[in-house]
Amino acid sequence: GQCHVRHAALPFLNHTLAMSTIKVRSGVTTPEQAQHWAYQSMLVPHEMFRMFDEWIMEYVVHNPSFDPAQYPWKAVNFSTWWSKYYYTNLHHHHDIEEQIVYPELKKLGVPVVDETLDDHVPLLKGMDDISQHLKKYRSVASDVAQVDEWTATLKAFLKAHCELMHKHLDEEEREWCPLIEKHLTLKQYKAVENKILASLSAEASANMIPGILEAMADWGGPTQVNAFLGQLPKYLPPVRGWATGPWENKYRSMQRQYIVTLKDNQDPQIVEPKGCCGGGQITPPPPPPPPGGPR
């Protein structure tokens, strides 16, 4: 039967699930198209990365308080989020497209073109450049002027990355979704989706599925979230319980917190347990400093 989302088990969805409007972040897929399985085939992973890129722009690029010279923990926390979650998740996504989705679509007679994947090369190079730049922070951390220069460069790198990602994700949906709708049946695509889910390790699933669900609540609403969770046991029986329990808890208290708390000026002191699927907790921050203190 269909799995109904228990809101208490998915607290990060509470506000979104109550909204009556649908928010599709895609620049090319409409809310109407988002109700069709062929377009959902791309939206499921893509909307999560668009949400992540929104966070990068809001909490880092356009955030005046992302100032590691004053708040060193922000550089450390963003670096952790980027390397452990964003970078890893996007690599998994590209591997899935290149090793499963694209070959399977070609095998099934979908005339997808090689050029659609060409953006993966500059995207990955840009991500590697950002990763290398993040590693330089500790070598400049003691010099305010150097940290300011490092921060400005980081923001420029991230802005360029998000712009290229937006273009690339839109291009894939513009090119692939109509072809999938025209040349495949739902049953054929479900066979491809089955291979995708079976390829995910426990750690990859723990890192990706809760973010997919949060973005999905925006573009598909509770009906789509319920349907997605309801079909998971057909492929990986333990996943539904983990997705609404330990994985969601880890996502809410750690993965998500590394990035969204960058808007605040108190270190959330995130504690990560060992293992892929633990809970973790955030210790209460210390009292805020007096206002107007020197930088």
Phi and psi in degrees as GROMACS dihedral restraints (atoms count N, CA, C in turn):
[ dihedral_restraints ]
;  ai    aj    ak    al  type     phi  dphi    fc
    3     4     5     6     1   -77.5    20    10
    4     5     6     7     1   140.3    20    10
    6     7     8     9     1   -87.0    20    10
    7     8     9    10     1   126.0    20    10
    9    10    11    12     1   -98.2    20    10
   10    11    12    13     1   131.4    20    10
   12    13    14    15     1   -65.3    20    10
   13    14    15    16     1   128.3    20    10
   15    16    17    18     1   -92.2    20    10
   16    17    18    19     1   110.5    20    10
   18    19    20    21     1   -57.0    20    10
   19    20    21    22     1   -35.2    20    10
   21    22    23    24     1   -63.1    20    10
   22    23    24    25     1   -26.6    20    10
   24    25    26    27     1   -84.5    20    10
   25    26    27    28     1   -14.3    20    10
   27    28    29    30     1  -128.3    20    10
   28    29    30    31     1    65.8    20    10
   30    31    32    33     1   -61.6    20    10
   31    32    33    34     1   -29.5    20    10
   33    34    35    36     1   -70.1    20    10
   34    35    36    37     1   -12.1    20    10
   36    37    38    39     1   -95.4    20    10
   37    38    39    40     1    -7.2    20    10
   39    40    41    42     1   -52.3    20    10
   40    41    42    43     1   -50.8    20    10
   42    43    44    45     1   -68.3    20    10
   43    44    45    46     1   -45.7    20    10
   45    46    47    48     1   -65.5    20    10
   46    47    48    49     1   -41.6    20    10
   48    49    50    51     1   -65.5    20    10
   49    50    51    52     1   -22.5    20    10
   51    52    53    54     1   -84.2    20    10
   52    53    54    55     1   -11.1    20    10
   54    55    56    57     1   -76.3    20    10
   55    56    57    58     1   143.6    20    10
   57    58    59    60     1   -90.3    20    10
   58    59    60    61     1   -18.5    20    10
   60    61    62    63     1   -91.7    20    10
   61    62    63    64     1   151.8    20    10
   63    64    65    66     1  -102.9    20    10
   64    65    66    67     1   132.5    20    10
   66    67    68    69     1  -114.5    20    10
   67    68    69    70     1   106.1    20    10
   69    70    71    72     1  -101.8    20    10
   70    71    72    73     1   118.0    20    10
   72    73    74    75     1   -78.7    20    10
   73    74    75    76     1   -18.6    20    10
   75    76    77    78     1   -56.5    20    10
   76    77    78    79     1   144.3    20    10
   78    79    80    81     1   -85.2    20    10
   79    80    81    82     1    -7.6    20    10
   81    82    83    84     1  -127.5    20    10
   82    83    84    85     1   -26.6    20    10
   84    85    86    87     1   -90.3    20    10
   85    86    87    88     1   125.9    20    10
   87    88    89    90     1   -85.3    20    10
   88    89    90    91     1   162.0    20    10
   90    91    92    93     1   -57.5    20    10
   91    92    93    94     1   -33.1    20    10
   93    94    95    96     1   -68.1    20    10
   94    95    96    97     1   -45.5    20    10
   96    97    98    99     1   -63.9    20    10
   97    98    99   100     1   -30.5    20    10
   99   100   101   102     1   -64.7    20    10
  100   101   102   103     1   -12.5    20    10
  102   103   104   105     1   -85.9    20    10
  103   104   105   106     1    -7.0    20    10
  105   106   107   108     1   -98.3    20    10
  106   107   108   109     1   136.7    20    10
  108   109   110   111     1   -58.7    20    10
  109   110   111   112     1   -32.4    20    10
  111   112   113   114     1   -65.6    20    10
  112   113   114   115     1   -36.3    20    10
  114   115   116   117     1   -80.7    20    10
  115   116   117   118     1   -32.5    20    10
  117   118   119   120     1   -63.1    20    10
  118   119   120   121     1   -27.8    20    10
  120   121   122   123     1   -58.0    20    10
  121   122   123   124     1   -31.9    20    10
  123   124   125   126     1   -94.4    20    10
  124   125   126   127     1   -36.1    20    10
  126   127   128   129     1   -64.0    20    10
  127   128   129   130     1   -33.2    20    10
  129   130   131   132     1   -52.9    20    10
  130   131   132   133     1   -53.2    20    10
  132   133   134   135     1   -83.4    20    10
  133   134   135   136     1   -36.8    20    10
  135   136   137   138     1   -63.7    20    10
  136   137   138   139     1   -41.1    20    10
  138   139   140   141     1   -67.1    20    10
  139   140   141   142     1   -29.2    20    10
  141   142   143   144     1   -63.4    20    10
  142   143   144   145     1   -45.0    20    10
  144   145   146   147     1   -69.4    20    10
  145   146   147   148     1   -32.9    20    10
  147   148   149   150     1   -64.7    20    10
  148   149   150   151     1   -39.7    20    10
  150   151   152   153     1   -62.6    20    10
  151   152   153   154     1   -45.3    20    10
  153   154   155   156     1   -59.4    20    10
  154   155   156   157     1   -42.6    20    10
  156   157   158   159     1   -66.2    20    10
  157   158   159   160     1   -34.8    20    10
  159   160   161   162     1   -59.1    20    10
  160   161   162   163     1   -42.9    20    10
  162   163   164   165     1   -63.4    20    10
  163   164   165   166     1   -42.8    20    10
  165   166   167   168     1   -58.3    20    10
  166   167   168   169     1   -45.0    20    10
  168   169   170   171     1   -67.7    20    10
  169   170   171   172     1   -41.8    20    10
  171   172   173   174     1   -75.1    20    10
  172   173   174   175     1   -45.0    20    10
  174   175   176   177     1   -94.1    20    10
  175   176   177   178     1   -12.2    20    10
  177   178   179   180     1  -123.2    20    10
  178   179   180   181     1   -66.5    20    10
  180   181   182   183     1   -61.2    20    10
  181   182   183   184     1   -47.1    20    10
  183   184   185   186     1  -101.7    20    10
  184   185   186   187     1    15.1    20    10
  186   187   188   189     1  -102.6    20    10
  187   188   189   190     1   106.0    20    10
  189   190   191   192     1   -60.1    20    10
  190   191   192   193     1   -27.0    20    10
  192   193   194   195     1   -84.4    20    10
  193   194   195   196     1    -1.0    20    10
  195   196   197   198     1   -77.8    20    10
  196   197   198   199     1    84.1    20    10
  198   199   200   201     1  -133.7    20    10
  199   200   201   202     1    83.7    20    10
  201   202   203   204     1   -61.6    20    10
  202   203   204   205     1   -18.7    20    10
  204   205   206   207     1   -64.9    20    10
  205   206   207   208     1   -33.6    20    10
  207   208   209   210     1   -95.3    20    10
  208   209   210   211     1   -34.1    20    10
  210   211   212   213     1  -126.3    20    10
  211   212   213   214     1    80.6    20    10
  213   214   215   216     1   -57.4    20    10
  214   215   216   217     1   -30.6    20    10
  216   217   218   219     1   -61.4    20    10
  217   218   219   220     1   -24.8    20    10
  219   220   221   222     1   -67.6    20    10
  220   221   222   223     1   -38.2    20    10
  222   223   224   225     1   -65.3    20    10
  223   224   225   226     1   -41.5    20    10
  225   226   227   228     1   -66.3    20    10
  226   227   228   229     1   -46.0    20    10
  228   229   230   231     1   -68.4    20    10
  229   230   231   232     1   -40.6    20    10
  231   232   233   234     1   -65.4    20    10
  232   233   234   235     1   -39.8    20    10
  234   235   236   237     1   -60.5    20    10
  235   236   237   238     1   -40.8    20    10
  237   238   239   240     1   -63.8    20    10
  238   239   240   241     1   -47.9    20    10
  240   241   242   243     1   -61.1    20    10
  241   242   243   244     1   -44.4    20    10
  243   244   245   246     1   -62.6    20    10
  244   245   246   247     1   -51.1    20    10
  246   247   248   249     1   -75.4    20    10
  247   248   249   250     1   -39.3    20    10
  249   250   251   252     1   -85.8    20    10
  250   251   252   253     1   -27.0    20    10
  252   253   254   255     1  -121.1    20    10
  253   254   255   256     1   -62.1    20    10
  255   256   257   258     1   -62.2    20    10
  256   257   258   259     1   -55.5    20    10
  258   259   260   261     1   -59.4    20    10
  259   260   261   262     1   -45.6    20    10
  261   262   263   264     1   -65.3    20    10
  262   263   264   265     1   -44.4    20    10
  264   265   266   267     1   -63.2    20    10
  265   266   267   268     1   -41.4    20    10
  267   268   269   270     1   -69.8    20    10
  268   269   270   271     1   -35.5    20    10
  270   271   272   273     1   -61.8    20    10
  271   272   273   274     1   -44.5    20    10
  273   274   275   276     1   -58.4    20    10
  274   275   276   277     1   -44.0    20    10
  276   277   278   279     1   -62.3    20    10
  277   278   279   280     1   -45.2    20    10
  279   280   281   282     1   -64.8    20    10
  280   281   282   283     1   -39.7    20    10
  282   283   284   285     1   -61.3    20    10
  283   284   285   286     1   -42.0    20    10
  285   286   287   288     1   -62.9    20    10
  286   287   288   289     1   -44.2    20    10
  288   289   290   291     1   -63.1    20    10
  289   290   291   292     1   -45.1    20    10
  291   292   293   294     1   -76.9    20    10
  292   293   294   295     1   -33.9    20    10
  294   295   296   297     1  -100.0    20    10
  295   296   297   298     1   -19.7    20    10
  297   298   299   300     1  -123.7    20    10
  298   299   300   301     1   -61.9    20    10
  300   301   302   303     1   -61.1    20    10
  301   302   303   304     1   -55.6    20    10
  303   304   305   306     1   -62.0    20    10
  304   305   306   307     1   -49.9    20    10
  306   307   308   309     1   -61.1    20    10
  307   308   309   310     1   -38.9    20    10
  309   310   311   312     1   -68.3    20    10
  310   311   312   313     1   -39.8    20    10
  312   313   314   315     1   -63.0    20    10
  313   314   315   316     1   -42.9    20    10
  315   316   317   318     1   -61.8    20    10
  316   317   318   319     1   -42.1    20    10
  318   319   320   321     1   -62.4    20    10
  319   320   321   322     1   -33.0    20    10
  321   322   323   324     1   -87.8    20    10
  322   323   324   325     1     5.0    20    10
  324   325   326   327     1    88.3    20    10
  325   326   327   328     1    13.9    20    10
  327   328   329   330     1   -81.7    20    10
  328   329   330   331     1   121.7    20    10
  330   331   332   333     1   -80.3    20    10
  331   332   333   334     1    56.5    20    10
  333   334   335   336     1   -72.4    20    10
  334   335   336   337     1   148.8    20    10
  336   337   338   339     1  -104.7    20    10
  337   338   339   340     1   148.0    20    10
  339   340   341   342     1   -60.8    20    10
  340   341   342   343     1   -32.3    20    10
  342   343   344   345     1   -61.5    20    10
  343   344   345   346     1   -22.7    20    10
  345   346   347   348     1   -61.9    20    10
  346   347   348   349     1   -30.5    20    10
  348   349   350   351     1   -89.7    20    10
  349   350   351   352     1    -2.8    20    10
  351   352   353   354     1   -61.7    20    10
  352   353   354   355     1   -30.2    20    10
  354   355   356   357     1   -65.3    20    10
  355   356   357   358     1   -16.8    20    10
  357   358   359   360     1   -59.4    20    10
  358   359   360   361     1   -34.9    20    10
  360   361   362   363     1   -65.4    20    10
  361   362   363   364     1   -56.0    20    10
  363   364   365   366     1   -65.7    20    10
  364   365   366   367     1   -31.6    20    10
  366   367   368   369     1   -61.8    20    10
  367   368   369   370     1   -48.0    20    10
  369   370   371   372     1   -67.4    20    10
  370   371   372   373     1   -35.6    20    10
  372   373   374   375     1   -64.6    20    10
  373   374   375   376     1   -44.4    20    10
  375   376   377   378     1   -62.2    20    10
  376   377   378   379     1   -39.1    20    10
  378   379   380   381     1   -65.4    20    10
  379   380   381   382     1   -39.6    20    10
  381   382   383   384     1   -65.1    20    10
  382   383   384   385     1   -38.5    20    10
  384   385   386   387     1   -62.3    20    10
  385   386   387   388     1   -41.5    20    10
  387   388   389   390     1   -64.5    20    10
  388   389   390   391     1   -42.9    20    10
  390   391   392   393     1   -61.3    20    10
  391   392   393   394     1   -43.3    20    10
  393   394   395   396     1   -65.1    20    10
  394   395   396   397     1   -38.9    20    10
  396   397   398   399     1   -65.1    20    10
  397   398   399   400     1   -40.4    20    10
  399   400   401   402     1   -61.1    20    10
  400   401   402   403     1   -35.1    20    10
  402   403   404   405     1   -67.2    20    10
  403   404   405   406     1   -19.3    20    10
  405   406   407   408     1   -78.4    20    10
  406   407   408   409     1   -11.2    20    10
  408   409   410   411     1   -57.5    20    10
  409   410   411   412     1   -47.5    20    10
  411   412   413   414     1   -62.0    20    10
  412   413   414   415     1   -27.4    20    10
  414   415   416   417     1   -77.7    20    10
  415   416   417   418     1   -15.7    20    10
  417   418   419   420     1  -115.1    20    10
  418   419   420   421     1    -1.0    20    10
  420   421   422   423     1   -59.1    20    10
  421   422   423   424     1   -25.1    20    10
  423   424   425   426     1   -86.5    20    10
  424   425   426   427     1    -5.3    20    10
  426   427   428   429     1  -118.0    20    10
  427   428   429   430     1   112.6    20    10
  429   430   431   432     1   -59.1    20    10
  430   431   432   433     1   -43.7    20    10
  432   433   434   435     1   -63.2    20    10
  433   434   435   436     1   -41.4    20    10
  435   436   437   438     1   -68.1    20    10
  436   437   438   439     1   -36.1    20    10
  438   439   440   441     1   -66.2    20    10
  439   440   441   442     1   -40.5    20    10
  441   442   443   444     1   -61.5    20    10
  442   443   444   445     1   -41.8    20    10
  444   445   446   447     1   -66.1    20    10
  445   446   447   448     1   -42.3    20    10
  447   448   449   450     1   -60.0    20    10
  448   449   450   451     1   -42.4    20    10
  450   451   452   453     1   -65.9    20    10
  451   452   453   454     1   -43.8    20    10
  453   454   455   456     1   -61.9    20    10
  454   455   456   457     1   -40.5    20    10
  456   457   458   459     1   -66.5    20    10
  457   458   459   460     1   -42.1    20    10
  459   460   461   462     1   -59.2    20    10
  460   461   462   463     1   -46.0    20    10
  462   463   464   465     1   -63.0    20    10
  463   464   465   466     1   -38.0    20    10
  465   466   467   468     1   -66.3    20    10
  466   467   468   469     1   -43.4    20    10
  468   469   470   471     1   -58.8    20    10
  469   470   471   472     1   -46.3    20    10
  471   472   473   474     1   -66.9    20    10
  472   473   474   475     1   -40.4    20    10
  474   475   476   477     1   -60.7    20    10
  475   476   477   478     1   -45.2    20    10
  477   478   479   480     1   -63.7    20    10
  478   479   480   481     1   -39.6    20    10
  480   481   482   483     1   -63.0    20    10
  481   482   483   484     1   -47.0    20    10
  483   484   485   486     1   -63.9    20    10
  484   485   486   487     1   -37.2    20    10
  486   487   488   489     1   -65.0    20    10
  487   488   489   490     1   -43.0    20    10
  489   490   491   492     1   -67.7    20    10
  490   491   492   493     1   -39.3    20    10
  492   493   494   495     1   -60.7    20    10
  493   494   495   496     1   -45.1    20    10
  495   496   497   498     1   -59.1    20    10
  496   497   498   499     1   -46.1    20    10
  498   499   500   501     1   -61.8    20    10
  499   500   501   502     1   -44.4    20    10
  501   502   503   504     1   -67.1    20    10
  502   503   504   505     1   -46.7    20    10
  504   505   506   507     1   -63.0    20    10
  505   506   507   508     1   -42.0    20    10
  507   508   509   510     1   -62.2    20    10
  508   509   510   511     1   -41.6    20    10
  510   511   512   513     1   -63.6    20    10
  511   512   513   514     1   -42.5    20    10
  513   514   515   516     1   -60.8    20    10
  514   515   516   517     1   -44.6    20    10
  516   517   518   519     1   -67.5    20    10
  517   518   519   520     1   -39.4    20    10
  519   520   521   522     1   -62.9    20    10
  520   521   522   523     1   -38.5    20    10
  522   523   524   525     1   -86.8    20    10
  523   524   525   526     1   -44.2    20    10
  525   526   527   528     1   -86.4    20    10
  526   527   528   529     1   -41.2    20    10
  528   529   530   531     1   -61.9    20    10
  529   530   531   532     1   -46.5    20    10
  531   532   533   534     1   -62.3    20    10
  532   533   534   535     1   -33.0    20    10
  534   535   536   537     1   -69.8    20    10
  535   536   537   538     1   -40.7    20    10
  537   538   539   540     1   -62.4    20    10
  538   539   540   541     1   -43.6    20    10
  540   541   542   543     1   -62.2    20    10
  541   542   543   544     1   -39.4    20    10
  543   544   545   546     1   -76.0    20    10
  544   545   546   547     1   -37.6    20    10
  546   547   548   549     1  -106.6    20    10
  547   548   549   550     1   -12.6    20    10
  549   550   551   552     1  -119.0    20    10
  550   551   552   553     1   153.6    20    10
  552   553   554   555     1   -92.9    20    10
  553   554   555   556     1   163.2    20    10
  555   556   557   558     1   -59.4    20    10
  556   557   558   559     1   -40.0    20    10
  558   559   560   561     1   -61.4    20    10
  559   560   561   562     1   -40.2    20    10
  561   562   563   564     1   -65.7    20    10
  562   563   564   565     1   -41.9    20    10
  564   565   566   567     1   -68.8    20    10
  565   566   567   568     1   -35.9    20    10
  567   568   569   570     1   -60.3    20    10
  568   569   570   571     1   -32.3    20    10
  570   571   572   573     1   -66.0    20    10
  571   572   573   574     1   -38.2    20    10
  573   574   575   576     1   -67.0    20    10
  574   575   576   577     1   -44.6    20    10
  576   577   578   579     1   -60.4    20    10
  577   578   579   580     1   -37.7    20    10
  579   580   581   582     1   -58.2    20    10
  580   581   582   583     1   -42.8    20    10
  582   583   584   585     1   -66.2    20    10
  583   584   585   586     1   -36.4    20    10
  585   586   587   588     1   -63.1    20    10
  586   587   588   589     1   -50.4    20    10
  588   589   590   591     1   -63.3    20    10
  589   590   591   592     1   -38.9    20    10
  591   592   593   594     1   -68.1    20    10
  592   593   594   595     1   -21.4    20    10
  594   595   596   597     1   -81.7    20    10
  595   596   597   598     1   -14.9    20    10
  597   598   599   600     1   -79.7    20    10
  598   599   600   601     1   130.5    20    10
  600   601   602   603     1   -73.4    20    10
  601   602   603   604     1   168.9    20    10
  603   604   605   606     1   -60.7    20    10
  604   605   606   607     1   -40.6    20    10
  606   607   608   609     1   -67.0    20    10
  607   608   609   610     1   -43.4    20    10
  609   610   611   612     1   -62.5    20    10
  610   611   612   613     1   -41.9    20    10
  612   613   614   615     1   -63.0    20    10
  613   614   615   616     1   -43.5    20    10
  615   616   617   618     1   -62.7    20    10
  616   617   618   619     1   -35.2    20    10
  618   619   620   621     1   -80.3    20    10
  619   620   621   622     1   -27.4    20    10
  621   622   623   624     1  -103.0    20    10
  622   623   624   625     1   -42.2    20    10
  624   625   626   627     1   -63.8    20    10
  625   626   627   628     1   -42.5    20    10
  627   628   629   630     1   -62.5    20    10
  628   629   630   631     1   -37.9    20    10
  630   631   632   633     1   -66.6    20    10
  631   632   633   634     1   -38.6    20    10
  633   634   635   636     1   -58.6    20    10
  634   635   636   637     1   -42.6    20    10
  636   637   638   639     1   -66.4    20    10
  637   638   639   640     1   -40.2    20    10
  639   640   641   642     1   -64.0    20    10
  640   641   642   643     1   -46.5    20    10
  642   643   644   645     1   -65.6    20    10
  643   644   645   646     1   -37.9    20    10
  645   646   647   648     1   -62.4    20    10
  646   647   648   649     1   -34.8    20    10
  648   649   650   651     1   -61.2    20    10
  649   650   651   652     1   -30.1    20    10
  651   652   653   654     1   -74.0    20    10
  652   653   654   655     1   -49.6    20    10
  654   655   656   657     1   -89.7    20    10
  655   656   657   658     1   -18.4    20    10
  657   658   659   660     1  -121.6    20    10
  658   659   660   661     1   -15.6    20    10
  660   661   662   663     1    73.2    20    10
  661   662   663   664     1  -177.9    20    10
  663   664   665   666     1   -61.5    20    10
  664   665   666   667     1   -31.3    20    10
  666   667   668   669     1   -62.2    20    10
  667   668   669   670     1   -44.1    20    10
  669   670   671   672     1   -69.5    20    10
  670   671   672   673     1   -39.3    20    10
  672   673   674   675     1   -62.1    20    10
  673   674   675   676     1   -45.8    20    10
  675   676   677   678     1   -60.9    20    10
  676   677   678   679     1   -43.5    20    10
  678   679   680   681     1   -64.0    20    10
  679   680   681   682     1   -41.2    20    10
  681   682   683   684     1   -64.2    20    10
  682   683   684   685     1   -47.5    20    10
  684   685   686   687     1   -64.5    20    10
  685   686   687   688     1   -37.4    20    10
  687   688   689   690     1   -65.4    20    10
  688   689   690   691     1   -27.6    20    10
  690   691   692   693     1   -89.1    20    10
  691   692   693   694     1   -16.4    20    10
  693   694   695   696     1   -59.2    20    10
  694   695   696   697     1   -40.8    20    10
  696   697   698   699     1   -61.3    20    10
  697   698   699   700     1   -20.5    20    10
  699   700   701   702     1   -65.3    20    10
  700   701   702   703     1   -25.0    20    10
  702   703   704   705     1  -107.6    20    10
  703   704   705   706     1   -48.7    20    10
  705   706   707   708     1  -134.0    20    10
  706   707   708   709     1    91.3    20    10
  708   709   710   711     1   -49.4    20    10
  709   710   711   712     1   -38.8    20    10
  711   712   713   714     1   -76.8    20    10
  712   713   714   715     1   -12.4    20    10
  714   715   716   717     1   -64.8    20    10
  715   716   717   718     1   -41.3    20    10
  717   718   719   720     1   -58.2    20    10
  718   719   720   721     1   -46.1    20    10
  720   721   722   723     1   -64.4    20    10
  721   722   723   724     1   -40.5    20    10
  723   724   725   726     1   -67.9    20    10
  724   725   726   727     1   -38.5    20    10
  726   727   728   729     1   -63.7    20    10
  727   728   729   730     1   -31.8    20    10
  729   730   731   732     1  -103.9    20    10
  730   731   732   733     1    10.7    20    10
  732   733   734   735     1  -129.2    20    10
  733   734   735   736     1  -108.4    20    10
  735   736   737   738     1   -58.4    20    10
  736   737   738   739     1   -40.8    20    10
  738   739   740   741     1   -65.0    20    10
  739   740   741   742     1   -45.0    20    10
  741   742   743   744     1   -63.8    20    10
  742   743   744   745     1   -38.5    20    10
  744   745   746   747     1   -64.6    20    10
  745   746   747   748     1   -43.3    20    10
  747   748   749   750     1   -63.4    20    10
  748   749   750   751     1   -43.2    20    10
  750   751   752   753     1   -60.8    20    10
  751   752   753   754     1   -47.3    20    10
  753   754   755   756     1   -69.3    20    10
  754   755   756   757     1   -39.2    20    10
  756   757   758   759     1   -94.1    20    10
  757   758   759   760     1   -11.3    20    10
  759   760   761   762     1  -130.2    20    10
  760   761   762   763     1   -71.7    20    10
  762   763   764   765     1   -52.4    20    10
  763   764   765   766     1   -50.5    20    10
  765   766   767   768     1   -69.0    20    10
  766   767   768   769     1   -36.6    20    10
  768   769   770   771     1   -67.1    20    10
  769   770   771   772     1   -32.3    20    10
  771   772   773   774     1   -55.9    20    10
  772   773   774   775     1   -35.6    20    10
  774   775   776   777     1   -97.5    20    10
  775   776   777   778     1   -45.6    20    10
  777   778   779   780     1   -72.0    20    10
  778   779   780   781     1   -24.5    20    10
  780   781   782   783     1   -79.7    20    10
  781   782   783   784     1    -1.2    20    10
  783   784   785   786     1   -67.8    20    10
  784   785   786   787     1   -14.5    20    10
  786   787   788   789     1   -76.0    20    10
  787   788   789   790     1   -18.5    20    10
  789   790   791   792     1   -92.5    20    10
  790   791   792   793     1   169.6    20    10
  792   793   794   795     1  -115.3    20    10
  793   794   795   796     1    15.2    20    10
  795   796   797   798     1  -119.2    20    10
  796   797   798   799     1   130.9    20    10
  798   799   800   801     1   -62.4    20    10
  799   800   801   802     1   120.6    20    10
  801   802   803   804     1   -72.8    20    10
  802   803   804   805     1    -8.5    20    10
  804   805   806   807     1    51.6    20    10
  805   806   807   808     1    58.7    20    10
  807   808   809   810     1   -70.9    20    10
  808   809   810   811     1   132.7    20    10
  810   811   812   813     1  -113.2    20    10
  811   812   813   814     1   120.9    20    10
  813   814   815   816     1  -100.4    20    10
  814   815   816   817     1   125.6    20    10
  816   817   818   819     1   -77.9    20    10
  817   818   819   820     1   168.0    20    10
  819   820   821   822     1   -76.2    20    10
  820   821   822   823     1   151.9    20    10
  822   823   824   825     1    95.1    20    10
  823   824   825   826     1   163.3    20    10
  825   826   827   828     1   -82.2    20    10
  826   827   828   829     1   -20.7    20    10
  828   829   830   831     1  -124.8    20    10
  829   830   831   832     1    22.3    20    10
  831   832   833   834     1   -77.7    20    10
  832   833   834   835     1   178.2    20    10
  834   835   836   837     1   -90.6    20    10
  835   836   837   838     1   -59.8    20    10
  837   838   839   840     1    78.3    20    10
  838   839   840   841     1   163.0    20    10
  840   841   842   843     1  -151.2    20    10
  841   842   843   844     1   162.5    20    10
  843   844   845   846     1  -112.6    20    10
  844   845   846   847     1   122.3    20    10
  846   847   848   849     1   -75.8    20    10
  847   848   849   850     1   149.8    20    10
  849   850   851   852     1   -59.9    20    10
  850   851   852   853     1   138.1    20    10
  852   853   854   855     1   -72.3    20    10
  853   854   855   856     1   159.0    20    10
  855   856   857   858     1   -70.3    20    10
  856   857   858   859     1   166.5    20    10
  858   859   860   861     1   -58.4    20    10
  859   860   861   862     1   147.3    20    10
  861   862   863   864     1   -68.4    20    10
  862   863   864   865     1   150.8    20    10
  864   865   866   867     1   -71.1    20    10
  865   866   867   868     1   163.5    20    10
  867   868   869   870     1   -59.5    20    10
  868   869   870   871     1   142.9    20    10
  870   871   872   873     1   -66.0    20    10
  871   872   873   874     1   151.8    20    10
  873   874   875   876     1    78.0    20    10
  874   875   876   877     1    16.4    20    10
  876   877   878   879     1   -68.1    20    10
  877   878   879   880     1   159.9    20    10
  879   880   881   882     1   -69.2    20    10
  880   881   882   883     1   151.8    20    10
